[in-house]
Amino acid sequence: NRQAFLDRALAEETVPFAALRALRAPTLVMWGARDPWIPVAMADTFAAYVPGARVVKYPNVGHLPMEEAPQLSVRDARAFLLGGR
């Protein structure tokens, strides 16, 4: 598992963002503003390819918002899943 992770992390391949345009499911992009691995600007790039995607950025949160800010991320996920109710 560790070797597979390292192989994947070190792979030099292009992300096929264009394929994301085919998604039709409601999509919530949750991103830590202090992600040390993937810049927060990628949240907007990712969402731009997914029709109707919504972006939530968490200040002072790193790569794993669901672990680093569980109360905030569950609040936002719940609101998203309930359609804003």
C-alpha positions, -999 to 999 in steps of 0.1 A, spaced: 0 0 0 28 24 9 47 17 -23 15 21 -44 9 55 -27 45 66 -34 43 54 -70 11 73 -75 23 105 -58 55 105 -79 38 98 -112 43 124 -139 9 123 -155 -16 150 -165 -49 152 -146 -78 146 -171 -99 175 -159 -119 175 -191 -135 142 -181 -150 159 -151 -174 178 -174 -194 146 -178 -203 145 -141 -239 152 -134 -241 145 -97 -242 174 -73 -207 180 -62 -192 197 -31 -155 205 -32 -141 209 3 -106 223 5 -82 234 32 -67 268 25 -34 257 40 -31 224 21 7 218 19 4 193 -9 -22 207 -34 -26 245 -37 -60 259 -27 -63 274 -61 -69 239 -74 -103 238 -57 -116 265 -81 -99 248 -111 -115 215 -102 -149 230 -96 -147 249 -129 -148 216 -148 -177 201 -128 -210 215 -138 -227 233 -108 -200 223 -83 -199 243 -51 -166 251 -33 -160 255 4 -125 266 16 -115 262 52 -90 288 65 -62 274 87 -70 239 76 -45 216 57 -50 187 34 -77 168 53 -106 192 62 -128 163 73 -102 153 99 -88 187 108 -121 206 110 -148 178 114 -175 200 129 -172 226 101 -169 200 73 -199 179 85 -220 211 89 -212 220 53 -217 185 39 -250 181 57 -262 215 44 -251 205 9 -268 171 11 -300 186 25 -301 212 -3 -293 242 19 -320 235 45 
